[in-house]
Amino acid sequence: MTEDKYKKQVWKPSVMTSPVPPVMVTSRYDGTDNVFTVAWTGTVNTHPPMTYISIRPERYSYELIKNSGVFVINLTTEELTKACDYCGVRSGRKEDKFEKTKLVKTEASKIDAPIIAQSPINIECEVRQIIPLGTHDMFLTEIVSLDVSEELIDENGRLCLENAGLTAYAHGEYFALGRKLGCFGFSVRKKKKNTRIRRKNR
């Protein structure tokens, strides 16, 4: 009965980790700024903080980032989803995607690259290693600075990223993040005793 419930088909190997974050990557080299979309990104290490992006060598931003050694990962919100998609299907070789999408450029705090002002979190990265993998090269990077929207910081200095309206990407489609299901460690956390009710019963 259990085996019938969880029947599987065996497919050929393919990349199927979903969802992933659709992000806009900004870069600059020799006076040229560009923005393009990637979904192959994620956490690599905590100390030092490290991340990566994987890029096809034929992409316009590939050479910009390879030559400059720096870039910015700009997180995407629901409001930025259309611009994010556009930056993934149009080439910076042929047009200024900042102008086309009305994305506002400001300067990164630690590196020579633009950041997207409308993005709630801008992750400034310095390339440490480029690893050829096949269709893509992985740019392994150290995070050197974060630019965080003040609207997401509460009175105690806590980052309330749940209020950013971030999006996810799965199998060719964009999704708004849904309801909260729990937080790290909730499965083993002990329930707090209701001391107020206990005192009343004394």
Secondary structure by P-SEA (a helix, b strand, c coil): cccccbbbbbbccccccccccbbbbbbccccccbbbbbccccccccccbbbbccccccccaaaaaaaaccbbbbbbcccaaaaaaaaaccccccccccccccbbbbbbccccccccccccbbbbbbbccccccccbbbbbbbbcbbbbbcccccccccccccccbbbbbcccccccccccccccccccbbbbcaaaaaaaac
